[in-house]
């Protein structure tokens, strides 16, 4: 197994790639966890524990002000009275937040019934919604157009029932209105119901069990860095933005092909070192360097199995480039073609 595989352990764990070819080490770029501190911050994302009260936009603006940066963006709006996971991208990471917005979301909440119902009746109604696509029309106070649409529920379960309060967990498609679900459950039960509490516990690869930080912890980390020159806390509360693509299939690109992609060229088969995960033609894939730096997101023109057998031709069409052009020098004029 090639030495570069170890560079991905922080992101992929023990997953092993299928190696297609090899390349000498040129020494360009930075491992995401070892970037210089200013570069690290400006390519970072915070798994923020949003408090109840402020809007997602307000919290994101506070983070921007605290870090003294020019740009921040969040990965999926939370209502003011909803707490929990709100990923926030910093500077160069901001455009990548769109790839979290469409990810699945997971919540823990409390539905308050307006009258008592039996346990069996409640379980039966939850089973009706437990898996599959359902029709929803956004509530009047929503920020999107009120038109009928379908959204999918992946998991729904009752965790606990106490009198008229139902503690539940839901894993659902992005854009699903949990408040509307509580209302619909009350209608079907014939007693009426409303959502009294809600907390998001996961948004794509970000969850409350891994590196979730509060605004107070962020403020403490910034103080330690700015006033004492201690980088350790700021490196803990901010993660490299490559984490956004944790669950994406990954194509590992040769150092000699990286600059061409940042200048607009499409990835060709000779520029591939290996692949993490499986994918089909038309799937989104993330293009990475050997140091585990994200280069771009692209649409695959072939399946992973087909690409591993190819020795020529364009294999992906780039959708969005994230890496700066100057990080890896242009080498197409100096390196012999494969």
GIWOKA-V944717 format. One record per run of one state. SS is the DSSP state (helix for helix, strand for strand, loop for the rest). FROM is the first residue (numbers start at 0). LEN is the number of residues. If there is no record, write none. Layout:
ss->SS from->FROM len->LEN
ss->SS from->FROM len->LEN
This chain:
ss->loop from->0 len->2
ss->helix from->2 len->10
ss->loop from->12 len->5
ss->strand from->17 len->2
ss->loop from->19 len->12
ss->helix from->31 len->3
ss->loop from->34 len->2
ss->helix from->36 len->6
ss->loop from->42 len->1
ss->strand from->43 len->7
ss->loop from->50 len->5
ss->helix from->55 len->12
ss->loop from->67 len->4
ss->strand from->71 len->3
ss->loop from->74 len->8
ss->strand from->82 len->8
ss->helix from->90 len->11
ss->loop from->101 len->3
ss->strand from->104 len->9
ss->loop from->113 len->5
ss->helix from->118 len->11
ss->loop from->129 len->2
ss->strand from->131 len->6
ss->loop from->137 len->10
ss->strand from->147 len->15
ss->loop from->162 len->2
ss->strand from->164 len->8
ss->loop from->172 len->5
ss->helix from->177 len->12
ss->loop from->189 len->3
ss->strand from->192 len->11
ss->loop from->203 len->2
ss->strand from->205 len->2
ss->loop from->207 len->5
ss->strand from->212 len->1
ss->loop from->213 len->1
ss->helix from->214 len->14
ss->loop from->228 len->3
ss->helix from->231 len->6
ss->loop from->237 len->1
ss->strand from->238 len->2
ss->helix from->240 len->5
ss->loop from->245 len->4
ss->strand from->249 len->4
ss->loop from->253 len->1
ss->helix from->254 len->8
ss->loop from->262 len->5
ss->strand from->267 len->1
ss->helix from->268 len->3
ss->strand from->271 len->5
ss->loop from->276 len->7
ss->strand from->283 len->5
ss->loop from->288 len->5
ss->strand from->293 len->7
ss->loop from->300 len->3
ss->helix from->303 len->6
ss->loop from->309 len->4
ss->strand from->313 len->1
ss->loop from->314 len->1
ss->strand from->315 len->6
ss->loop from->321 len->17
